Amino acid sequence: MSSLLSLRLLAFALALSLAVATPERLAIAQSPQDSADSDPGKPHSIHLILKDGSFQIVTSYKVSHNIVRYTSAERGGAIEEIPVELVDLEATARWEKQHTQRPSGAAGDEQNALGQPPAIDPEVLKEEEERMSLTPIVAPDLRLPEQEDVLALDTFQGSPELVPLVQSDGDLNRSTAHSMLKKALNPISAPHSIVQLKGTKSFVQLHVDTPIIYLRVGDDTNVPASGNALTVDTHGAPDHEQKPDVNSATSRYVVVRADVRVDARLLMSFNAAQLGKGLAQNDVTETHTELMRGGHWLKITPAQPLEFGEYALLEVISPKEINTAVWDFGVHSAAPENRDVIHPDPRKAGLLGRPKPE
């Protein structure tokens, strides 16, 4: 009888001890979280610096054997991998040390408790936006490059591509820079040749009738976000030229159709003072211009489709002055593909995705 009573007392004591278990004891049974994810000193975003000088913006990363696995802040939290030999881990650690900040008060703790994703540092976003504006996307997987100054967006066999354009002053002096050769225009004179290009066909033949031309204008611009009247950095214009108001008629861009002769292409004079007034002129197509976000590129689009033929993009400095260094091209849908074009470059899965087994 006494042994039975002892067993009952032992069972009662065990049940009582489980009923009064403290929260601290229960927490021991829970699986611990990764210390790296719960570290309040980590920055909201990290520059994972690569050995080629570029970087990826990530919210976290982990080195595992010969790969680095990270969470991309640029692609909506996608988990990606990259070979560890491509990552500069020391430079990444230095960046983290320089940008690590402790959370201020209970606001950060409350955000973590609610399970909300951490906000990306506004300075990092601004830096990334500036970097992207230097090489903006103009078609799917197709960016403007850092090495060219003037390019035309073309389509060949259904695929978009960028074609570099070079300037010519009529003597086959071709330049990839934005040169300035001034020439006066007399609006009351009879039509006459103002630029003569050697050869009956341009080196560049575009396949679309409304090519978009991108002109690098640098940082020293005083232009509106859109419109037709713009003043751009002319990279060599005399200092005495004053920048006009927003709606002035200077620094316009027009597409002029060439008069093809036996061995040359002639660009004929026109009345620059009539530009922007809705008055049509023979062989002159006005353009719509837009300064792209960031202020590094000017987007130039013909106001009307271009017919088959030879053309040149011409800069009008003022109603009485033009730049005779022009960008010539042809429009010919059946022409072969141009040389030195830039094709779309989709992100390579082998570099930023899972590495393929050898």
DAMOFEN-V139872 format. One record per residue. N is the residue number from 1. PHI is phi in whole degrees, 0 to 359 (NA if undefined). OMEGA is omega in whole degrees, -180 to 180 (NA if undefined). NEAR is the number of other C-alpha atoms within 8 Angstrom. Layout:
N;PHI;OMEGA;NEAR  N;PHI;OMEGA;NEAR
This chain:
1;NA;179;4  2;293;179;5  3;294;178;6  4;295;178;7  5;294;179;8  6;295;179;8  7;296;179;8  8;295;178;8  9;296;179;8  10;294;179;8  11;295;179;8  12;294;180;8  13;294;179;8  14;295;179;8  15;296;179;8  16;295;-179;8  17;293;177;8  18;290;-177;7  19;291;-176;6  20;255;179;6  21;297;-178;8  22;279;177;6  23;302;-179;6  24;296;180;6  25;293;179;8  26;296;-178;9  27;295;-179;7  28;295;-177;7  29;283;-179;6  30;282;180;6  31;283;-178;5  32;290;177;4  33;274;178;6  34;295;-177;6  35;296;-180;6  36;292;-179;5  37;286;-176;7  38;263;-179;7  39;290;-177;7  40;290;-179;6  41;274;-179;8  42;289;176;9  43;292;180;9  44;295;178;9  45;219;-174;12  46;231;171;12  47;272;174;11  48;276;-169;12  49;274;179;13  50;265;-176;11  51;288;176;8  52;274;178;5  53;98;178;6  54;275;179;7  55;206;173;8  56;248;176;10  57;270;-176;11  58;231;176;14  59;263;176;12  60;196;177;10  61;207;-180;9  62;210;178;7  63;272;180;9  64;226;-179;7  65;59;-176;4  66;257;178;8  67;228;172;10  68;244;179;13  69;260;-176;12  70;220;176;12  71;258;-174;12  72;282;174;15  73;278;-178;12  74;275;-176;8  75;238;169;6  76;66;177;6  77;82;179;9  78;294;177;8  79;272;-177;8  80;228;-179;11  81;228;180;13  82;210;179;14  83;302;-174;11  84;294;-179;9  85;289;177;6  86;269;-174;9  87;255;174;12  88;269;-175;11  89;292;179;8  90;294;179;6  91;295;178;8  92;296;179;12  93;296;177;8  94;297;179;8  95;298;179;10  96;299;-178;12  97;296;-179;7  98;287;-174;6  99;248;180;7  100;288;178;9  101;226;176;7  102;282;177;7  103;295;-177;8  104;261;170;6  105;77;-172;6  106;280;-177;6  107;297;179;7  108;294;179;9  109;297;180;9  110;294;180;8  111;296;178;9  112;295;-179;10  113;295;179;7  114;281;178;6  115;77;-180;6  116;281;179;7  117;291;-180;5  118;293;179;6  119;283;178;5  120;277;-179;9  121;304;-180;8  122;302;179;6  123;294;177;6  124;293;178;9  125;299;180;9  126;295;179;8  127;295;180;8  128;292;179;8  129;296;178;8  130;295;179;9  131;296;-179;8  132;289;-179;8  133;290;176;11  134;289;179;11  135;227;-175;10  136;291;177;8  137;279;-180;9  138;244;176;7  139;200;-179;8  140;307;178;6  141;62;-178;9  142;234;-178;14  143;245;170;10  144;290;-176;10  145;273;177;6  146;273;-171;6  147;266;-176;4  148;249;-180;8  149;252;-178;11  150;223;-179;12  151;220;176;12  152;249;176;12  153;275;-176;12  154;242;174;13  155;229;180;11  156;236;-179;9  157;52;175;4  158;83;-178;5  159;245;178;6  160;288;176;12  161;204;180;13  162;257;-178;12  163;246;178;14  164;295;175;11  165;247;178;12  166;241;-180;11  167;273;175;15  168;224;180;14  169;261;178;13  170;99;179;11  171;251;-178;8  172;62;172;8  173;275;-174;8  174;259;-175;8  175;223;176;9  176;272;180;10  177;270;177;7  178;267;-178;9  179;270;-178;10  180;228;175;11  181;233;-173;9  182;280;174;8  183;211;-178;8  184;282;176;7  185;244;176;11  186;255;-174;7  187;294;-177;9  188;260;-179;5  189;278;177;5  190;291;179;4  191;304;-180;7  192;209;-178;6  193;288;177;9  194;250;176;9  195;219;178;10  196;240;-180;11  197;256;-179;12  198;287;-179;10  199;90;-178;8  200;267;-177;10  201;214;178;7  202;287;174;10  203;296;-178;5  204;256;176;10  205;237;-179;11  206;270;-173;15  207;250;180;12  208;241;-176;10  209;269;175;10  210;229;-179;9  211;290;175;11  212;263;-177;11  213;249;-179;11  214;247;-178;13  215;243;178;11  216;287;-178;9  217;243;177;13  218;76;-175;9  219;262;-175;6  220;271;-179;7  221;242;176;10  222;224;-170;8  223;227;174;9  224;282;-178;9  225;291;178;7  226;203;-180;7  227;127;-177;9  228;249;-177;10  229;260;-175;12  230;226;170;16  231;242;-177;12  232;239;175;10  233;294;-176;8  234;269;173;9  235;53;177;7  236;138;178;6  237;293;-180;7  238;301;-177;5  239;292;-175;5  240;286;177;4  241;288;179;6  242;266;178;5  243;284;-176;6  244;278;176;8  245;288;-174;5  246;301;-174;8  247;262;178;7  248;283;-176;8  249;259;-177;12  250;272;178;12  251;53;171;12  252;271;176;12  253;234;179;11  254;231;174;13  255;256;-176;13  256;250;178;12  257;280;-178;11  258;275;172;13  259;269;-174;9  260;278;178;10  261;253;-175;8  262;298;-177;5  263;224;-177;8  264;204;173;11  265;240;-177;15  266;255;171;13  267;257;-173;12  268;269;-180;11  269;292;179;9  270;208;-178;8  271;266;-178;11  272;294;-179;11  273;292;-179;8  274;270;-179;8  275;294;179;10  276;83;-178;8  277;253;178;5  278;76;-180;6  279;258;-178;7  280;285;175;5  281;230;-178;7  282;300;174;4  283;64;178;7  284;238;177;11  285;245;178;11  286;286;-175;12  287;230;168;12  288;260;-178;10  289;238;-179;13  290;213;175;12  291;279;-176;13  292;285;-177;10  293;303;-177;7  294;102;175;8  295;77;-178;12  296;259;-175;13  297;227;175;14  298;252;-180;13  299;263;-175;12  300;239;-178;13  301;234;176;11  302;303;-178;15  303;288;177;8  304;227;176;7  305;299;-180;7  306;262;177;8  307;280;176;6  308;303;179;9  309;157;-179;9  310;252;-174;15  311;220;172;12  312;209;172;12  313;274;-173;11  314;236;180;14  315;265;178;12  316;260;-176;14  317;283;-180;11  318;204;179;10  319;301;-179;11  320;239;-173;11  321;214;178;11  322;230;173;14  323;261;-177;13  324;279;171;14  325;276;-170;12  326;246;175;12  327;252;-176;11  328;264;178;14  329;197;174;13  330;244;175;13  331;240;-175;15  332;209;-173;11  333;296;-177;8  334;262;-179;5  335;290;175;8  336;291;-179;4  337;293;180;5  338;287;176;9  339;276;173;5  340;59;180;6  341;281;178;9  342;250;-178;8  343;266;173;8  344;303;-177;11  345;231;178;6  346;297;-180;6  347;301;-175;6  348;283;-179;7  349;295;-179;8  350;293;-178;8  351;266;-174;10  352;250;177;10  353;256;179;10  354;286;179;10  355;293;179;10  356;284;179;5  357;294;180;3  358;285;NA;2
